[in-house]
Amino acid sequence: MDEIAISARGLTKYYGKTVGIEDLDLDVYAGELFGFLGPNGAGKTTFMRTLMGIFKPTRGTATVLGNDCWKDSVAVNREVGYLSGSAQLYDNLTGEEHIEFISRFNGMGKDPGYTLARRFELELDRKVEGYSSGMKQKLALILVLMKDSPLLIMDEPTNALDPLMQQKLNQVLRERKESGTTILFSSHNLPEVERLAARVGVIREGHLVGTERIEDLRNKRLRNVEVIFNGAAPEALAGMEGVSNFTQVAGNRVQFRYKGAMNPLVRALGSSDVADLNIGHASLEDVFLEFYGSGEGGEGL
Amino acid sequence: MNLNLARKTIHDRWRNTLFYGIGIVAYTLMITAIYPSFSNIPDIDKLLENYPEDLLRLFGGTQFDLTNFNSYINVEFLGLMLVIILGAYVFTFARSVTAGEIKEGTMELLITQPIERWEVVVTKSAVMLAGITALMVSVVVSLIAFGAMFDVGASYAGLAAYLPVAIALFFCIAGYSVLIAVLVPRHGAMAAVGLTIALYLLNFIGESVKSVRWVRYASIFHYYNPANVLDSGSVPWIDVAVLAGVGIASIAVAAYIFQHRDINL
């Protein structure tokens, strides 16, 4: 059985009466690159902050590399590289002073930080108050990655990065995974998760609604279909098994999502006068929404 | 005590401390330099005798004898003005210990390093105590130096004895300011200012109204009496112990609370 890097059991955090996360069970295996997906306010940050011992769990437990997330939080902080989604840096320090400050805490030299700064093309001799948001994010990433931790927990790591830097970060994360680092990262952007992670968990309104391997998601055979008929669209199509999100865009043009084997759909369309047909694989985001539901009033993923 | 955080805190605060030091030494120079001409104004003592006793007490003393530098410096500087100046230093420093970092969003970076949360409170408070000590030493040394320069008859023994009392007072204010900032991060600084004013007035009321004299014991300013210390030239160790004890206890409670409760990031 694979070694577990992060284990949460019934992990719950309330802010007064407001649910942050509730009864969350999750295992992240050593060496895994796990994507944590959910809309803003779903509980991703609360989960990560609870793992890092910033918040005390209301109930339930979580261990990080075998350390209790609350009682052994200093050990967790020593072993984990954590990137906050909203933490600020010290405006009055330069990038170099940040690297020195964090490296002293962790009993390490500054060279790994300098190496990463070159890779991310970040000037270190300027005070952070003069940095753009993208530069701040690069420095925050450097401070996390330079620790060379066996586990990285990163809350929306590509925030504020331009596409080129996102690619560089993805490359670094893949290299870390190759060298055995476990990575848990969050995002509200499924394509980003799809590019990086082997497994993904979806959180909504504080509850983990499911975990899936990316490959399994792709095999769910969900498709987006658009048909233009010569004449009126057949009424029976909307009630057909496997059809959802049926929309009549115009009298002779319909769009819908289709789940299941293709033959029944082809037969149904074959009995009508089809002028044009467009069938595409649904995005993973659509797959997730289909299988786990978007929830009332939700923002989507 | 974390040396890395101590270095960072010194880096953050040394300019602020230096500017306070320059300002406070300049004020000391001014107040000492004008003393000889001030004390030579004919009948000024008689003029002051006509002031209500409670008004003089509010500003630091009832024995206002301008032929005596100790009395003058107590009323004009050490009794109230110094409390206001160093109070401002302490309130802003105490706020930065926890609440300031939380508000500026840097606390998450700090507490996700391998450091106990209580160490954050204790380390920054220790640096604050060093800052208070440096400023108070500069006050006392400049009073001695300018006192000698203008030949005002300053009591060196009295000033030396005053130093630990003043450090203890401002450490005490620092202690409860840190505690209040931990308890109510968003309004901690103003709450600490309000409490300090309330304690000052409590001592004033206790000194002025005989029927409630006992209330002065509840005020930290009852244990801070520069005029007596300057005149006696001996350190009131019990007062120092009370003030330092309140400061230490406050920081210990603040460290305990900060270690054990959620931080509202």
Contacts between the chains, C-beta under 8 A, distances in Angstrom:
chain1	res1	chain2	res2	distance
A	49	B	108	7.9
A	49	B	265	7.3
A	52	B	112	5.4
A	54	B	108	6.6
A	54	B	111	6.6
A	54	B	112	7.0
A	54	B	262	7.7
A	54	B	263	6.4
A	54	B	265	6.7
A	55	B	262	5.2
A	56	B	260	7.9
A	56	B	261	7.5
A	56	B	262	5.7
A	74	B	114	5.3
A	74	B	115	7.0
A	74	B	116	5.9
A	75	B	114	7.8
A	77	B	111	7.8
A	77	B	112	5.3
A	77	B	113	5.9
A	77	B	114	4.8
A	77	B	115	7.6
A	78	B	114	3.9
A	82	B	112	4.7
A	84	B	108	4.7
A	84	B	109	7.0
A	84	B	112	7.3
A	86	B	105	6.7
A	86	B	108	7.4
A	86	B	265	7.6
A	87	B	105	6.0
A	87	B	106	7.0
A	87	B	108	3.9
A	87	B	109	4.8
A	87	B	112	8.0
A	88	B	104	5.9
A	88	B	105	3.3
A	88	B	106	5.1
A	88	B	109	7.4
A	89	B	106	6.9
A	89	B	109	6.8
A	90	B	12	8.0
A	90	B	106	5.7
A	90	B	109	8.0
A	91	B	104	7.9
A	92	B	11	8.0
A	92	B	12	6.5
A	93	B	11	7.8
A	97	B	11	7.9
A	101	B	4	6.8
A	101	B	8	5.8
A	102	B	113	6.6
A	104	B	4	4.2
A	105	B	4	5.7
A	105	B	113	4.1
A	105	B	114	6.1
A	105	B	115	6.5
A	106	B	113	7.1
A	106	B	114	6.6
A	140	B	109	7.9
A	143	B	109	7.6
